[in-house]
Amino acid sequence: MNFRNADEIVEVAGEYVLGVLPQAEMDAVEREMLRNRELAAAVGFWRDKLLEIAPPPPAVTPPAQLWQGIHRQLRGTSHPTAVSRWWNSLHFWRFGGIAGLLATVLLSVYLVFTMQEQEHAAYLAVLQPPVSGTPWLVEIDGQAVRLRPLAPVELPPGRSVQFWTKPEGADAPTSLGLVAPDKPSVVATDRLPGLGPNQLFEVTLEPQYGSPTGRPTGQILAVGKAVRL
């Protein structure tokens, strides 16, 4: 496997995600992802792509014996129960109608606010760990870049998490600063060197006060590309 050839990187990443590589080559890809950001990004791309095209789960039909058993139990209930008395109560249906109307109003309000929030959101990136670990979510609108881990990340002593981005075609990634490993972080959009589709975002494990070189030096914790909403 040639991890310096862009076309072969994409092909190998797809085979790795599909799980068709021999175990020795799977292990080699996982080792290479720890230091090869292009390979890690390609693996994240294929994971997202396969999730999009995966077929929905098939419908499951309950066995006929189950329905027969339910019918037998219903026929055997000759005395009214508390549930049946409630079911036949006019008060129950009046209360249910009011509760249903209230639920409809609340759902409508929720959908309105959700749609308004989505209108302001411009880009989204799901950062996947190269091998195993915690995914991160990047949300970008006209005001801020919001980054959050989907689960708390435990760090070794004296280490920190640094946030990076690299627009498509840029020569090098740009640091967006140190971020919290266990809660959301907010970065002003004016710190971005640019913003566009397929822009790379990643978080890396760095020394306590950040990378000393201005470039990523540590292990990639998660990486992914932005998509326009």
C-alpha positions as CSV (number, residue, x, y, z in Angstrom):
1,M,0.0,0.0,0.0
2,N,1.3,3.4,-1.0
3,F,0.2,5.9,1.6
4,R,1.7,8.8,-0.4
5,N,-0.5,8.4,-3.4
6,A,-3.8,10.3,-3.1
7,D,-5.8,7.9,-5.3
8,E,-4.6,4.9,-3.4
9,I,-5.3,6.5,-0.1
10,V,-9.0,7.0,-1.0
11,E,-9.2,3.4,-2.3
12,V,-7.5,1.9,0.8
13,A,-9.7,4.0,3.1
14,G,-12.8,2.6,1.4
15,E,-11.6,-1.0,1.7
16,Y,-10.7,-0.4,5.3
17,V,-14.2,1.0,6.2
18,L,-15.8,-1.9,4.3
19,G,-13.7,-4.4,6.3
20,V,-12.4,-6.3,3.2
21,L,-8.7,-5.9,3.9
22,P,-6.6,-8.7,5.4
23,Q,-6.0,-8.3,9.2
24,A,-2.3,-7.4,8.7
25,E,-3.3,-4.6,6.2
26,M,-6.1,-3.4,8.6
27,D,-3.5,-3.1,11.3
28,A,-1.1,-1.2,9.0
29,V,-3.9,1.3,8.0
30,E,-4.7,1.9,11.7
31,R,-1.1,2.6,12.5
32,E,-0.7,4.9,9.5
33,M,-3.8,6.9,10.4
34,L,-2.1,8.0,13.6
35,R,0.3,10.1,11.6
36,N,-1.3,10.5,8.1
37,R,-4.1,13.1,8.2
38,E,-5.1,12.6,4.6
39,L,-5.7,8.9,5.3
40,A,-7.6,9.7,8.5
41,A,-9.8,12.2,6.6
42,A,-10.5,9.7,3.8
43,V,-11.6,7.1,6.4
44,G,-13.9,9.6,7.9
45,F,-15.3,10.4,4.5
46,W,-16.1,6.8,3.7
47,R,-17.7,6.2,7.1
48,D,-20.1,9.1,6.5
49,K,-20.7,8.0,2.9
50,L,-21.6,4.5,3.9
51,L,-24.0,5.7,6.6
52,E,-25.8,7.8,3.9
53,I,-26.3,4.8,1.5
54,A,-26.9,2.1,4.1
55,P,-30.3,0.4,3.4
56,P,-33.0,0.9,6.0
57,P,-33.6,-2.1,8.3
58,P,-36.3,-4.5,7.0
59,A,-39.7,-4.5,8.6
60,V,-40.4,-7.4,11.0
61,T,-43.8,-9.0,11.0
62,P,-44.9,-10.4,14.3
63,P,-45.6,-14.1,14.3
64,A,-49.3,-15.2,14.0
65,Q,-49.1,-17.0,17.3
66,L,-48.5,-13.6,19.0
67,W,-51.7,-12.1,17.6
68,Q,-53.7,-15.2,18.4
69,G,-52.5,-15.0,22.0
70,I,-53.5,-11.4,22.3
71,H,-57.0,-12.1,20.9
72,R,-57.5,-15.0,23.4
73,Q,-56.5,-12.7,26.3
74,L,-58.9,-10.0,25.2
75,R,-61.8,-12.5,24.8
76,G,-61.0,-13.9,28.3
77,T,-61.4,-10.5,30.0
78,S,-65.1,-10.5,30.9
79,H,-65.0,-8.0,33.9
80,P,-64.3,-4.3,33.4
81,T,-60.9,-3.3,34.6
82,A,-59.6,0.1,35.7
83,V,-58.1,0.6,32.3
84,S,-61.4,-0.2,30.4
85,R,-63.4,2.1,32.7
86,W,-61.0,4.9,31.9
87,W,-61.1,4.1,28.3
88,N,-64.9,4.4,28.2
89,S,-65.0,7.5,30.3
90,L,-66.1,10.8,28.7
91,H,-63.8,12.7,31.1
92,F,-60.8,10.7,29.9
93,W,-61.5,11.6,26.3
94,R,-62.0,15.3,27.1
95,F,-58.8,15.4,29.0
96,G,-57.0,13.5,26.2
97,G,-58.3,16.0,23.6
98,I,-57.0,19.0,25.6
99,A,-53.6,17.2,26.2
100,G,-53.3,16.4,22.5
101,L,-54.0,20.0,21.5
102,L,-51.4,21.2,24.0
103,A,-48.9,18.7,22.7
104,T,-49.6,19.9,19.1
105,V,-49.0,23.5,20.0
106,L,-45.8,22.7,21.9
107,L,-44.5,20.6,19.0
108,S,-45.3,23.4,16.5
109,V,-43.4,26.0,18.6
110,Y,-40.4,23.6,18.9
111,L,-40.4,23.0,15.1
112,V,-40.5,26.8,14.5
113,F,-37.5,27.4,16.7
114,T,-35.6,24.4,15.3
115,M,-36.1,25.6,11.8
116,Q,-35.0,29.1,12.7
117,E,-31.8,27.8,14.3
118,Q,-31.2,25.6,11.2
119,E,-31.6,28.7,8.9
120,H,-28.8,30.4,10.8
121,A,-26.5,27.4,10.7
122,A,-24.2,27.4,7.8
123,Y,-21.9,24.4,8.1
124,L,-21.6,21.2,10.0
125,A,-18.8,18.7,10.5
126,V,-18.8,15.4,12.3
127,L,-15.2,14.6,13.4
128,Q,-14.6,10.9,13.6
129,P,-11.7,9.3,15.6
130,P,-9.2,7.6,13.2
131,V,-9.4,4.2,15.1
132,S,-11.5,4.4,18.2
133,G,-12.5,7.1,20.6
134,T,-15.0,10.0,20.9
135,P,-16.5,11.8,17.9
136,W,-16.8,15.6,18.0
137,L,-19.4,17.9,16.4
138,V,-18.6,21.2,14.8
139,E,-21.4,23.7,14.1
140,I,-20.7,26.9,12.3
141,D,-23.1,29.9,11.8
142,G,-22.5,33.6,11.1
143,Q,-21.5,34.3,14.7
144,A,-19.4,31.4,16.1
145,V,-17.8,28.0,15.6
146,R,-19.2,25.6,18.3
147,L,-17.2,22.5,19.0
148,R,-18.2,19.8,21.5
149,P,-17.2,16.2,22.2
150,L,-20.1,13.7,22.1
151,A,-18.6,12.2,25.3
152,P,-16.0,13.5,27.8
153,V,-12.4,12.9,26.7
154,E,-9.9,11.8,29.3
155,L,-6.5,13.4,28.8
156,P,-3.1,12.1,30.0
157,P,-1.4,14.5,32.6
158,G,0.2,17.5,31.1
159,R,-1.7,17.3,27.7
160,S,-4.3,19.4,26.1
161,V,-6.7,19.3,23.1
162,Q,-6.1,21.7,20.2
163,F,-8.6,22.6,17.5
164,W,-7.5,23.0,13.9
165,T,-8.9,23.8,10.5
166,K,-7.6,23.7,6.9
167,P,-9.7,25.2,4.0
168,E,-9.6,23.2,0.8
169,G,-6.4,24.2,-1.1
170,A,-4.7,25.8,1.9
171,D,-1.0,24.9,2.5
172,A,-1.3,24.3,6.2
173,P,-3.8,24.0,9.0
174,T,-4.6,27.0,11.2
175,S,-4.9,26.7,15.0
176,L,-8.2,27.7,16.5
177,G,-6.8,27.4,20.0
178,L,-7.1,25.0,22.9
179,V,-10.5,23.6,23.7
180,A,-12.2,21.8,26.6
181,P,-12.2,18.0,26.5
182,D,-15.4,17.6,28.4
183,K,-17.7,20.4,27.4
184,P,-18.6,22.7,24.4
185,S,-16.2,25.3,23.3
186,V,-17.0,28.4,21.2
187,V,-14.6,30.1,18.8
188,A,-15.3,33.4,17.0
189,T,-15.7,33.0,13.2
190,D,-13.2,35.8,12.6
191,R,-10.5,33.4,13.6
192,L,-11.2,31.1,10.7
193,P,-8.8,31.5,7.7
194,G,-11.8,30.9,5.4
195,L,-14.9,28.7,5.3
196,G,-16.2,26.4,2.6
197,P,-17.4,22.9,1.7
198,N,-14.9,20.1,2.4
199,Q,-13.0,22.3,4.8
200,L,-11.0,20.0,7.2
201,F,-11.5,20.3,10.9
202,E,-9.6,18.2,13.5
203,V,-8.7,18.0,17.2
204,T,-5.3,16.8,18.3
205,L,-3.6,15.8,21.5
206,E,-0.8,18.4,22.2
207,P,1.4,19.5,25.1
208,Q,-0.3,21.3,27.9
209,Y,0.1,24.8,26.4
210,G,-0.5,23.8,22.8
211,S,1.6,22.9,19.8
212,P,5.1,24.6,20.1
213,T,5.4,24.7,16.3
214,G,2.1,26.2,15.2
215,R,1.4,23.0,13.4
216,P,-0.3,19.8,14.7
217,T,2.4,17.6,16.4
218,G,0.4,15.1,18.4
219,Q,-2.1,12.3,17.9
220,I,-5.3,13.0,15.9
221,L,-8.2,12.6,18.3
222,A,-10.9,13.2,15.6
223,V,-11.0,14.6,12.0
224,G,-13.7,15.4,9.5
225,K,-14.8,17.7,6.7
226,A,-17.5,20.4,6.8
227,V,-20.7,20.2,4.7
228,R,-23.0,23.1,3.9
229,L,-26.5,22.9,5.4
